[in-house]
Structures are given as structure tokens and as C-alpha cells.
């Protein structure tokens, strides 16, 4: 690997892993946080909800900022802000301060996440993106698996504040690295060609209008209300219907605005790309099915079988193991068999895993649960690596940040959708709903997982199949004097 690409990969991998670790360790720390700050359950829930709403609302706009001002700069701001917010939470005197800083942390996380993919897209040749994306995915799987164990150990030994400090050193380090590191070779480009001057999405002298602030506001409102409504679906008396209706109204207004905007936030050539849209659909269906299934499985293992959280985590450990070990082999599989066949196999494995879970009775043993978890992990990692590679690869380089924002949006909305579906269907069978074979939640989630199959079939058959995607900006001509884009 080029010495100039190594810092980019390090920033991308560590940034994505820290965000994944932060989400899992907080779940373990919330009961202690509630006791220490004398907070109510609703207030503690907002430490998660506020973060999710802020992230989901701003991901696409943050990607657009990266496309315009440089992914490294936006990444650095996000990473350093994330570290500062984490430090503030660890020192917070009350629950109100924690909630406010969690929202700020969500804003910084939104800046950081799309840039982890945008930097890879601009640093690596398109045909070599599979390997760095696989490494990034493996790191996310490892961080998510380690989160409950690390969080439990830290809370037990040092209290809830320590779980927010654990991410400060790495985010501070990668933020400074992104600010000071040299640009990789492929991020150097020639002086803009006339065609590039005519592209309104990358024109740098057009001011705030080039960012489409009104479109960004409408999208933030739509996504924020959508995620809030889905989260509220798991709470009795939540404002789900009103939030979802508001999201629909904002979505319609966004659609009408984007059709008339001279420089739309969502570039038409990106949304017209069949591979990009199919990849986003795969990620949405797969993440909804996986996280909804894990939600049901957690209640089944703890409330029906009476396992403690550690034993429950050990039962589903094969999922994390398959994600970590399976990610590196996804890139070779994709090169050999093409994205379409690789993703179709992943969708089949994921659907089979959910179906196996749905057949469990109250006495299901650890071997059966482990086998289902392994299928879920294998299927999901194949889909995540393959679909993410397609979305990032097939998006024009000028819109790599927006593509990364859309990918991260799918990965944030999907879990909220899956958990909302599971919550609503568990409530339909008050006595037997937590036993998979007696409830309706897992069969419905198996249907959602199966929706990834037609989306996978819409992916390109091979690396050379470029249908449905417009080419990115022209490569620099040799011998021209180059400038550096941050």
C-alpha cells in the first residue's frame, strides 16, 4: 500500500470503529448513568434518541460538505468535535448536559461517518476499493462485538463516565492525523477542465447556494422525524404517527424542491444510478432484518431462557466472529463472482438465518442459536461489504461524500425500522411473542431480509458492468501541474 494511502485507511477504519464502539458501550452504561444523575427513564432514552436523530438528519449534508471542501477537512472537524463532546459528557454535571452533548456528538458523528467512505473513494482506485472497505467493515464488527464486554468492565471498575473517555484518544489522534497527513496520489488532480467548471455540484466559487441549504433542511427534518417516529414506536404512547406524518410531508416538499433546484443536494445522476440505488436498498433491508432479529433474540434469550447479558452475548458471538473473519474474503469473492452473485448469496444466508431463528421454541439450545447467529453474521457481512463497495465505487468521485452519506443513512434508518417492526409485532402476542416460534415478529423480519434478494439481483454482474452510472470527473493528464485537494 502507498505510504500516502495508509493514513487515509487508518483514519477511515478507526473513525468507523470508534462510532460503532460508542453506540454499544453506551447501552451498558445507561443504568449506571441514570442512578448517578438521578434521571428518569425517558431522559436517559434521549441520550440515545438525540444522538440518532442528529446523525440521521445530517449525514447526507455532511457528505456534501466533504465533496465541496474536502473529505479530510470535514473528517478532522468531526473527529476532533467527537472527542471534545465525549470529554464533555464524561465531565457533565447533569442529565440535561449529557443530552445536549450527545446531540452535539451526533452532529460530529454525522460529519465523520460519510467522510470515512469519501476519503477511501478519492484515495483508492475504484477497482481496489473492496479491500479497504472490507477492512473497515471488519473493524466495525470487532468494535460492536467488543463494546458490551469493554463497556461492562469499564462501568464496573470506573463508573459510567469512563465509557465516554475510551474513544477520546483515538478520535483525537485520527483528527490530528487527518489535518496533518499528506494527500494520497489519487487525491491530486489537474487544474479543472472546462467540463468541470460547468459542473454546478463541484463548482467552488458559487457560495452557499451550491450546498442547497433549503434542501438540506428539508432532508434533515424528514430523516429526523422518520428516525424519531421509528424509535418512538417502541414506547407506549409515543408520538409515532405524528412524527411519521411529518416526515412524509417534509419528504414530499424535499422532492418538489429538488426537482426545481439549480444545484440539488441529491445529485440526479447519483439517484439515477441503478447500482447505487440497488446497493442502498440492500443495506436498508439487511440492516433492518439483522437488528430487528437481534432485538427479538435478546428478549428471547434473557426473558424466556433467563440468561444474563454476558451469556446472551456469548450465544450470539458467532455473528461477530463471522463478521470479523468474513469481511476480508468478501473482496476476493466479489472480484471472482461479481457483486450480483456475491450479494445474492449473502441475502440468501441472511434470510435463512432469520428463518432459523423464527423456528425456535422456548428450549432452543446454544448450538442452534449459535448456528443462526453465524448465518446472520455471514450473510450480513457479505451484503454490507458488497453493497457498500458498489455504492462508493459507482458514484461519481465528485459526489463520493453524498454517496457515503446515503450509505450511512441507510445503515442508521434500517436498524430503527427493524426494531420498530419487531416492537409492534411483539406487542400483538403478549404471552408468546418473545418465543420466536409463537410470535409474528421474526417471520415478518424474514420477509424484510428476503427483500434484499431482488435488490441484490439489480446490482452489476461484474466489475466491468458500468451500466446505470455516469463516469466521474476525468483523470488528470500526465505532465500537467497538479494541485492538492483536501
Long-range contacts (C-beta under 8 A, 24 or more apart in sequence): 2-184, 2-185, 4-123, 4-181, 4-182, 4-183, 4-184, 4-185, 5-123, 5-124, 5-184, 5-185, 7-177, 7-178, 7-181, 7-182, 8-119, 8-120, 8-123, 8-124, 8-181, 8-184, 9-120, 9-123, 9-132, 9-135, 10-174, 10-177, 11-72, 11-75, 11-79, 11-116, 11-119, 11-174, 11-177, 11-178, 11-181, 12-116, 12-117, 12-119, 12-120, 12-132, 12-136, 13-116, 13-135, 13-136, 13-139, 14-139, 14-170, 14-171, 14-173, 14-174, 15-75, 15-78, 15-79, 15-112, 15-113, 15-115, 15-116, 15-171, 15-174, 16-113, 16-116, 16-136, 16-139, 16-140, 17-139, 17-140, 17-142, 17-143, 18-82, 18-143, 18-167, 18-170, 18-171, 19-82, 19-109, 19-112, 19-113, 20-139, 20-140, 20-143, 20-144, 20-147, 21-143, 21-144, 21-146, 21-147, 21-150, 21-166, 21-167, 22-86, 22-105, 22-109, 22-164, 22-167, 23-144, 23-147, 24-143, 24-144, 24-146, 24-147, 24-148, 24-151, 25-147, 25-148, 25-150, 25-151, 25-154, 25-163, 25-166, 26-151, 26-163, 27-147, 27-148, 27-151, 28-147, 28-148, 28-151, 28-152, 28-155, 28-163, 28-309, 29-151, 29-154, 29-155, 29-160, 29-163, 30-160, 32-155, 32-159, 32-160, 33-95, 33-98, 33-160, 36-159, 36-160, 37-94, 37-95, 37-98, 38-95, 39-95, 43-95, 43-99, 44-95, 45-235, 46-99, 46-102, 47-95, 47-98, 47-99, 47-102, 48-102, 48-231, 49-228, 49-231, 50-99, 50-102, 50-103, 50-106, 51-102, 51-103, 51-105, 51-106, 51-109, 52-106, 52-227, 52-231, 52-412, 52-416, 53-103, 53-106, 53-224, 53-227, 53-228, 54-103, 54-104, 54-105, 54-106, 54-107, 54-109, 54-110, 54-224, 55-106, 55-107, 55-109, 55-110, 55-113, 55-408, 55-412, 56-223, 56-224, 56-226, 56-227, 56-409, 56-412, 56-413, 56-416, 57-110, 57-219, 57-220, 57-221, 57-223, 57-224, 57-227, 58-106, 58-107, 58-110, 58-111, 58-220, 59-110, 59-113, 59-114, 59-223, 59-405, 59-406, 59-408, 59-409, 59-412, 60-114, 60-216, 60-219, 60-223, 60-265, 60-266, 60-402, 60-405, 60-406, 60-409, 61-110, 61-211, 61-216, 61-219, 61-220, 61-265, 61-405, 62-110, 62-111, 62-113, 62-114, 62-115, 62-401, 62-405, 63-114, 63-115, 63-118, 63-400, 63-401, 63-402, 63-403, 63-404, 63-405, 63-406, 63-408, 64-211, 64-212, 64-216, 64-265, 64-401, 64-402, 64-405, 65-111, 65-211, 65-401, 66-114, 66-115, 66-118, 66-400, 66-401, 66-404, 67-118, 67-201, 67-202, 67-398, 67-399, 67-400, 67-401, 67-402, 68-202, 68-204, 68-210, 68-211, 69-486, 70-485, 70-486, 71-114, 71-115, 71-118, 71-119, 71-122, 71-400, 71-401, 72-115, 72-119, 72-178, 72-179, 72-181, 72-183, 72-486, 73-178, 73-179, 73-486, 74-111, 74-115, 74-401, 75-111, 75-112, 75-115, 75-116, 75-119, 75-174, 75-175, 75-178, 76-175, 76-176, 76-178, 76-179, 77-108, 77-111, 77-175, 78-108, 78-109, 78-110, 78-111, 78-112, 78-113, 78-115, 78-175, 79-108, 79-112, 79-171, 79-172, 79-174, 79-175, 79-178, 80-171, 80-172, 80-175, 80-176, 81-105, 81-107, 81-108, 81-111, 82-108, 82-109, 82-112, 82-167, 82-171, 82-175, 83-167, 83-168, 83-171, 83-172, 83-175, 84-108, 86-164, 86-165, 86-167, 86-168, 86-171, 87-164, 87-165, 87-168, 89-161, 89-164, 90-161, 90-162, 90-164, 90-165, 90-168, 91-161, 113-404, 113-405, 113-408, 114-401, 114-402, 114-404, 114-405, 114-407, 114-408, 115-401, 115-404, 116-404, 117-388, 117-392, 117-400, 117-403, 117-404, 117-407, 117-408, 118-400, 118-401, 118-403, 118-404, 120-392, 121-392, 121-393, 121-395, 121-397, 121-400, 121-403, 121-404, 122-184, 122-186, 122-187, 122-397, 122-400, 122-485, 123-184, 123-186, 123-187, 124-184, 124-186, 125-186, 126-393, 127-463, 129-389, 129-392, 129-393, 130-330, 130-331, 130-334, 130-335, 130-385, 130-389, 131-328, 131-331, 133-331, 133-385, 133-388, 133-389, 133-392, 134-327, 134-328, 134-329, 134-330, 134-331, 134-385, 135-327, 135-328, 137-323, 137-327, 137-330, 137-381, 137-384, 137-385, 137-388, 138-323, 138-324, 138-325, 138-327, 138-328, 140-323, 141-320, 141-323, 141-324, 141-327, 141-377, 141-381, 142-320, 142-323, 142-324, 144-320, 144-323, 145-317, 145-319, 145-320, 145-321, 145-323, 145-324, 148-309, 148-313, 149-310, 149-313, 152-309, 152-310, 183-484, 183-485, 183-486, 187-484, 187-485, 188-476, 188-482, 188-483, 188-484, 188-485, 189-473, 189-476, 189-482, 189-483, 189-485, 190-476, 190-477, 190-480, 190-481, 190-482, 190-483, 191-480, 191-481, 191-483, 193-473, 193-474, 195-473, 195-474, 196-473, 196-474, 199-398, 199-473, 200-262, 200-263, 201-263, 201-267, 201-398, 201-399, 202-398, 202-473, 206-263, 209-262, 209-263, 210-263, 211-263, 211-265, 212-261, 212-263, 212-264, 212-265, 214-257, 214-261, 215-254, 215-257, 215-258, 215-261, 215-264, 215-265, 215-266, 216-265, 218-250, 218-253, 218-254, 218-257, 219-250, 219-254, 219-265, 219-266, 221-246, 221-247, 221-250, 222-247, 222-250, 222-251, 222-254, 223-247, 223-409, 223-413, 225-250, 226-413, 226-416, 227-412, 227-413, 227-416, 230-413, 230-416, 230-417, 230-419, 230-420, 231-416, 231-419, 231-420, 233-420, 233-423, 233-424, 234-419, 234-420, 234-423, 240-420, 265-402, 266-402, 267-396, 267-399, 267-402, 269-396, 269-399, 269-470, 270-395, 270-396, 270-399, 270-402, 270-403, 270-406, 272-468, 273-394, 273-395, 273-468, 273-469, 273-470, 274-458, 274-467, 274-468, 274-469, 275-339, 275-390, 275-391, 275-394, 275-458, 275-459, 275-460, 275-468, 275-469, 276-390, 276-391, 276-394, 276-395, 276-403, 276-406, 276-468, 276-469, 277-458, 278-387, 278-390, 278-455, 278-456, 278-458, 278-459, 279-387, 279-388, 279-390, 279-391, 279-394, 279-407, 279-455, 279-459, 280-387, 280-391, 280-406, 280-407, 280-410, 281-451, 281-452, 281-455, 281-458, 282-343, 282-347, 282-383, 282-386, 282-387, 282-452, 282-455, 282-456, 282-459, 283-383, 283-384, 283-387, 283-388, 283-391, 283-407, 283-410, 283-411, 283-414, 284-410, 284-413, 284-414, 284-417, 285-414, 285-448, 285-449, 285-451, 285-452, 285-455, 286-346, 286-347, 286-350, 286-379, 286-380, 286-383, 286-384, 286-387, 286-414, 286-449, 286-452, 287-380, 287-410, 287-411, 287-414, 287-415, 287-418, 288-414, 288-415, 288-417, 288-418, 288-421, 288-445, 288-448, 289-350, 289-351, 289-354, 289-418, 289-445, 289-446, 289-448, 289-449, 289-452, 290-350, 290-376, 290-380, 290-415, 290-418, 290-449, 291-414, 291-415, 291-418, 291-419, 292-415, 292-417, 292-418, 292-419, 292-421, 292-422, 292-441, 292-445, 292-448, 293-353, 293-354, 293-357, 293-376, 293-418, 293-422, 293-442, 293-445, 294-319, 294-376, 295-418, 295-419, 295-422, 295-423, 296-357, 296-422, 296-426, 296-434, 296-436, 296-439, 296-441, 296-442, 296-445, 297-357, 297-369, 297-373, 297-436, 299-426, 299-434, 300-360, 300-434, 300-435, 300-436, 301-369, 303-434, 304-362, 304-434, 304-435, 305-362, 305-364, 315-366, 315-369, 315-370, 315-373, 316-369, 316-370, 316-373, 317-370, 317-373, 318-370, 318-371, 318-373, 318-374, 318-377, 319-373, 319-374, 319-376, 319-377, 319-380, 320-377, 321-374, 321-377, 322-374, 322-377, 322-378, 322-381, 323-377, 323-380, 323-381, 326-377, 326-378, 326-381, 326-382, 327-381, 327-385, 330-381, 330-382, 330-385, 330-386, 331-385, 331-389, 333-382, 334-385, 334-386, 334-389, 334-463, 335-463, 338-460, 338-461, 338-462, 338-463, 338-465, 339-386, 339-387, 339-389, 339-390, 339-459, 339-460, 339-461, 339-462, 339-463, 340-456, 340-457, 340-459, 340-460, 340-461, 340-462, 341-461, 342-382, 342-386, 343-382, 343-383, 343-386, 343-387, 343-452, 343-456, 343-459, 344-453, 344-456, 344-457, 345-382, 346-378, 346-379, 346-380, 346-381, 346-382, 346-383, 346-386, 346-452, 346-456, 347-379, 347-383, 347-449, 347-450, 347-452, 347-453, 347-455, 347-456, 348-379, 348-453, 349-375, 349-378, 349-379, 349-382, 350-375, 350-376, 350-379, 350-380, 350-383, 350-449, 350-452, 351-379, 351-446, 351-449, 351-450, 351-452, 351-453, 352-379, 353-378, 353-379, 353-449, 354-442, 354-445, 354-446, 354-449, 355-446, 357-436, 357-442, 358-436, 358-437, 358-442, 358-443, 358-445, 358-446, 359-436, 359-437, 360-435, 360-436, 360-437, 361-435, 361-436, 361-437, 361-438, 362-435, 379-449, 383-452, 383-456, 386-459, 387-459, 390-459, 390-460, 394-460, 394-466, 394-468, 394-469, 395-469, 395-472, 396-469, 396-470, 396-471, 396-472, 396-473, 397-472, 397-473, 398-472, 398-473, 418-445, 418-448, 421-445, 421-448
